[in-house]
Each structure stands twice: as structure tokens, then as C-alpha cells.
Amino acid sequence: INNGIELKEYEEEISTCTFKDSDLEDNSFKIVYAGAIRPVNNVGNILDAAKLLSDESDIKILIYGDGNERESLEKRVQEEKITNVIFKGFVEKKYIPYILSKSSINLLNYSSENYNWSRGNSSNKLFEYLASGRVVISTVKTGYSIIQKYQCGVEMNRQTPQGLADAIMFIKKLDPEKYQKYCKNAKKGAADFDYGILSDKLLNVIRFVEEKNAK
């Protein structure tokens, strides 16, 4: 039984815990990363990909979170004049649903070298991304892939700046109907991992074991 999400609470937070940020409200094509800014999250790769997308004037990459690499990466943005990346800093968790719901793409940015992804991904962030109803890009390919199962985004075979830039452009160039299909699929996936659904599954497993042991 996988991890999941309290979907009703999440959707209520989208409506009630709004977050004032002009970068979320404009008409740009927004890629959002929300999470720790540490070596294991390889956020520097996002900056490298952003440089490859510099000719796409309507693309904006918003990075929400904090960590021990934030200062050095912000310095890179300034020194290398990476104009399409904005570091937003730490935000309270209650605002994350609203932020994710305003994106065009939500980015799961992981290191492929530090973990064994063959057993899949059951992180809280994955299910928050699905519940936002936006397309997901994962920089790692996992076993038992929820993203592939629900056809709600892209998993990259190689974690390179060019690979990430290509994945972003693939989503950006989708026709609106196909893009909305990805978004709807993300919501469908989240519904299947609502904690109420998962609790019923757990109870069924417990009952099955009890009945088997009683024989």
C-alpha cells in the first residue's frame, strides 16, 4: 500500500490558503519546484536547464524552499545572469497546494545516483503534485511508476540539463487538449491515493490475514 494524500483537505487549502505572489498570477509558462535545496536534490541541474531555455521568453522557473545550497545557487543566478529562474525562499506548507495549482508544470527534481528508484516513488511531494491537477516532470525514471500508469507527465531517462529542457519543451508544445488530459489524469491518480481509499485497502489486507490465520 502506497503513501497518499488527504484530498479533501488539500483541495480546501487551495481555496483557503492563498499565497500572494505576482509571479504565480501572470500568463507565463511556469515550472515550479517546491522542496529542499540540498545536493541530493540537484537543484543546480534546474539552473543549467534554465540556461538552455533562455530564448523562451515566456518560461519562468520558480523555486520554493530552502537548504544549504540556496545561497550559492542564488549567487549563480546573479553571476550567470539566469533571468528565467526566481528563488522564492521558504513558504509554510499550507500554501504549497495553492502554489502548485498555479503552475504549468510541477518538477520532481531528484538525483539518480543517490537512491535506488527501482522500487518506485512514494514521496509526499509526488501525491501533492498529482492533487494539484498539473503536469508532472520527474528527473528520474522509477519502477512501478505512478506517472507512467496515469499518463500525467514525463519521466526522464537521463538526468541532464538538456534532458530536462527537452522535457519542459515537450510539455509546453502540447496542444491544449492533450495538456488538459495530462492534468485530468493527475487528478485521477490523486483520487486513487486518497487516504480514505488507502485505509480501506489496509483494512481489507488485515481482514484477509485474520481470516487466513483463523482457518
DAGILIN-V717388 format. One record per residue. N is the residue number from 0. BURIAL is b if it has 16 or more other C-alpha atoms within 10 Angstrom, else e. D_LAST is the distance of its C-alpha to the last C-alpha in Angstrom with 2 decimals. Layout:
{{N	BURIAL	D_LAST} {N	BURIAL	D_LAST}}
//
This chain:
{{0	e	24.89} {1	e	28.63} {2	e	31.15} {3	b	32.82} {4	b	35.34} {5	b	35.95} {6	b	37.84} {7	e	39.36} {8	e	40.74} {9	b	42.06} {10	b	43.90} {11	e	45.35} {12	b	46.71} {13	b	48.46} {14	e	50.36} {15	e	50.96} {16	b	51.34} {17	e	54.11} {18	b	55.97} {19	e	59.71} {20	e	60.51} {21	e	63.23} {22	b	61.76} {23	b	58.68} {24	e	60.82} {25	e	63.19} {26	e	62.88} {27	e	62.19} {28	b	59.30} {29	b	57.21} {30	b	54.78} {31	b	52.89} {32	b	51.30} {33	b	49.66} {34	b	48.45} {35	b	49.53} {36	b	52.72} {37	e	51.97} {38	e	52.37} {39	e	48.69} {40	b	49.12} {41	b	52.17} {42	b	54.08} {43	b	57.24} {44	b	56.00} {45	b	56.21} {46	b	59.85} {47	b	60.61} {48	b	59.14} {49	b	61.12} {50	b	64.33} {51	e	63.63} {52	b	63.28} {53	e	66.50} {54	e	68.22} {55	e	65.65} {56	e	67.43} {57	e	64.79} {58	b	61.88} {59	b	60.98} {60	b	58.33} {61	b	57.23} {62	b	55.50} {63	b	53.87} {64	b	52.78} {65	b	54.10} {66	e	53.80} {67	e	55.90} {68	b	57.19} {69	b	58.32} {70	e	61.87} {71	e	62.56} {72	b	61.22} {73	b	63.28} {74	e	66.25} {75	e	65.52} {76	b	65.55} {77	e	68.98} {78	e	70.52} {79	e	69.32} {80	e	70.03} {81	b	66.58} {82	e	67.32} {83	b	64.11} {84	b	61.79} {85	b	61.62} {86	b	59.78} {87	e	58.68} {88	e	57.35} {89	e	54.51} {90	e	53.26} {91	e	50.80} {92	e	47.30} {93	e	47.63} {94	b	50.33} {95	b	48.40} {96	b	46.86} {97	b	50.40} {98	b	51.88} {99	b	49.33} {100	b	49.78} {101	b	53.52} {102	b	53.24} {103	b	53.67} {104	b	51.36} {105	b	49.00} {106	b	48.94} {107	b	46.07} {108	b	48.24} {109	b	46.43} {110	b	47.44} {111	b	45.98} {112	e	46.80} {113	e	45.05} {114	e	41.47} {115	e	39.07} {116	b	38.41} {117	e	36.26} {118	e	33.08} {119	e	34.64} {120	b	36.15} {121	e	34.29} {122	e	37.32} {123	e	38.09} {124	b	41.39} {125	b	39.94} {126	b	38.24} {127	b	41.36} {128	b	43.41} {129	b	41.26} {130	b	41.41} {131	b	45.20} {132	b	45.42} {133	b	47.66} {134	b	47.65} {135	b	46.11} {136	b	47.56} {137	b	45.59} {138	b	47.64} {139	b	44.69} {140	b	42.51} {141	b	38.79} {142	e	35.68} {143	e	33.34} {144	b	36.45} {145	b	36.12} {146	b	39.88} {147	e	39.75} {148	e	36.73} {149	b	38.51} {150	b	42.01} {151	b	43.37} {152	b	45.58} {153	b	46.59} {154	b	45.20} {155	b	47.92} {156	e	47.75} {157	e	50.38} {158	b	51.08} {159	e	54.84} {160	b	57.33} {161	b	58.30} {162	e	54.72} {163	b	54.17} {164	b	57.51} {165	b	56.65} {166	b	53.28} {167	b	55.04} {168	e	57.70} {169	e	55.19} {170	b	53.66} {171	b	57.11} {172	e	58.40} {173	e	55.60} {174	e	56.91} {175	e	55.97} {176	e	53.54} {177	e	51.57} {178	b	51.65} {179	b	50.29} {180	e	47.48} {181	b	46.41} {182	b	46.59} {183	b	44.52} {184	b	41.89} {185	b	41.72} {186	b	41.06} {187	b	38.36} {188	b	36.65} {189	b	36.89} {190	b	35.31} {191	e	32.18} {192	b	31.91} {193	b	32.58} {194	b	30.52} {195	e	29.22} {196	e	27.80} {197	b	26.36} {198	e	24.79} {199	e	22.94} {200	e	21.70} {201	e	20.51} {202	e	18.69} {203	e	16.94} {204	e	15.88} {205	e	14.64} {206	e	12.64} {207	e	11.16} {208	e	10.23} {209	e	8.89} {210	e	6.64} {211	e	5.60} {212	e	5.47} {213	e	3.80} {214	e	0.00}}
//
